[in-house]
């Protein structure tokens, strides 16, 4: 069965999955890189092209991070993960934050109400723009994924919408020990989520806490 | 040095320290007992008079819970922890949720703008009603506490005010794996709190996560 999975999705103690004020230089707004510090230190993220001053870690953070890719046939992402633009596309120059060879290596479905033709980058990264509700978007993604799973890649609104529609089978959330104060909250509108998931918490020496949500 | 300490303060994944709709039968509103389930199972809380169907635990939850009383000379609590009433006191019948012999066994300072004479219950539980800002209230509490520490006992607004005023030296927060959706949020207005505290996370087999905040 093809599952819908969330991986490496970081939030602050106060539940913000991104800060305020996204720009082309600050994908996470005022949160800067603070939500992803734990990830940037791992071998998995270094292999994706992230840079760091310290040796790549292979501890518990990497153990979780490395589950990101295996078994995934398609990623679904929201438009705010894809880029900082809002509203109709002014042109088609923007191809994401990830350069010529993004780390996905699968088709990517970008949710947007503003039509745009698909394009393909190196490494099997084919971007499709879809203006659909979560149920339809997941059906389209599954058709592309074959027997493989679909990753719900974020950002916050996208994960929240798929949770609200009860479409997520597995979710890995990482709580960073920071209080962001503002931005977009993951948990809004999800009262009683614990009724649908078995939740396990694992701390890391890096001071983040890994939460896994497994559908009951 | 007399410290200001917070212990056993439970919040939901989405950061609510209490639910919506406090009444005399539901001190935590729609959260009911869900935020405190981990605590009610411990030997420490059973010794305070809490009842449960299962044997009292002496694991990591109890290890944290038991730090609640030692070294404390006074508790400061907000009026919403003391009772469900709002506005001027209609009478002086209400003496808290805790019966004739509350578990504090120290003086208790209740923060309220509505004057009320002090009273004393069994076991050294002397309640004083103080209409002061956090700095003055803490000074008054310390005068009563001698060399001992002051516990900031809650509720949410009280802890948040003392954190905002940078008066807390040690804080133990327990994150329960539930999404409450509504109520009072602990972290509001505390952006950057991590700059002032060393934060450590410890998971428990009960599925809560204990967070300790130690002033840097």
Interface residues (C-beta under 8 A of the other chain):
Chain A: X13 X14 X15 X175 X177 X178 X179 X180 X181 X182 X185 X187 X188 X189 X190 X191 X192 X193 X194 X199 X200 X201 X202 X203 X207 X208 X209 X211
Chain B: X13 X14 X15 X175 X177 X178 X179 X180 X181 X182 X185 X187 X188 X189 X190 X191 X192 X193 X194 X199 X200 X201 X202 X203 X207 X208 X209 X211
